[in-house]
Amino acid sequence: MSKNVISASLVAGLLALWLGSGLFTEAPESVDVVLAAAPERSPQGFSDEPLSRVRVANATAELRNRSIVLRGRTDAKRVIDVTAEVAGQVVAQPAERGMQVAKGDLLCEIAIDDREIAVDEARAGLEKARIEHEGSMQLADQGLLSEVAIAASASRQETAKAHLRRQELNLARTRITAPFDGVIEELHLYVGDYAMPGAACATLIDLDPMLVTAQVTEEEVEGLQLGSVVLGSTRVGRDIEGVLSFVGKQSDPVTRTYAVEITVDNSDYQLRSGLTVSLRVLLDEVAAHRVPPSLLTLNDNGEMGVRLVDVGDRVIFRTVSIIEDGPDGVWITGLPPQIRLITVGQEYVSVGARVEPVLVDDTISQVVIR
């Protein structure tokens, strides 16, 4: 017998023994199927599982001024170039840049030249015309002078008066003075310069009162009233207070915003022109609640609001409006005077669900969500 036949016979015998071994094992006992018992339910059909706990705080509304927050800049009330009205050489210039001056203070002085002589000549001419007119009136009383001659005499007298006044003005115009209280920002003429009529002597700015200019939107402009109190602060932390003194009637063609001006007392000249200012225009009083910004959320419609607990301990959502944002929280309106505000756990519960509210002053230090 060949080796191949012997090997095949051994493999076949081993396979037969392996297949037959299953005939001698005992059949396993029947398996009982155990179904998990469903959770018991209350007679009303609700699960008896414990409610989710949320921390709540009782909040009472307070009267608060609605306000509009703006960003503006300080602006001098007036900025003008004080100019020469007569020609001549500058002989005095007592003003300096940054100097605070009062109305009438000398800024530049132009040489008098022959202007005093012209005044004396005009004064003598007026005296001559006066004497001639008095003589004409005496002759008229005697009936020796016609009315035409009398009128001509009176005209010469008035012309002499006008000529004298003109020469006195030319003399006075050699002194270029400040037209109002202010601060000298720039000097344009110095001693030795020759001034021509219209040449600027100095740039004078009026800083008291100071104006703060800003822009408001179409929605905001309707709520503004002249005389409203405006609070603000500069970027360096200087507090300011003023009143709304102007509200524009014509919008900017590009931004569609309206110009407003706030008048601020600056008698100490501490406010400079061109400063960036954060402003808050106070409007009417409304009932508002102060809440941390983290409690504000959005509903499915994208509306901003907060989650509260009603009298039935169910979660409700109420839309709100922000009237003021500060470092200690935001003031919101649109809520009842008394509320139970969810402070912790609002992100784990849905609107309409019953919860177990835990007051903030309770001993539980954290929310337990089950």
Secondary structure, 3 states (H helix, E strand, C coil): CCHHHHHHHHHHHHHHHHHHHHHHCCCCCCCCCCCCCCCCECCCCCECCCCEEEEEEEEECEEEEEEEEEEEEEECCEEEEEECCCCEEEEECCCCCCCEECCCCEEEEECCCCHHHHHHHHHHHHHHHHHHHHHHHHHHHCCCCCHHHHHHHHHHHHHHHHHHHHHHHHHHCCEEECCCCEEEEEECCCCCCEECCCCEEEEEEECCCEEEEEEECHHHHCCCCCCCEEEEEECCCCEEEEEEEEECCCCCCCCCCEEEEEEECCCCCCCCCCCEEEEEEEEEEEEEEEECHHHCEECCCCCEEEEEECCCCEEEEEECEEEEEECCEEEEECCCCEEEEEEECHHHCCCCCEEEEEECCCCCCCCCCC
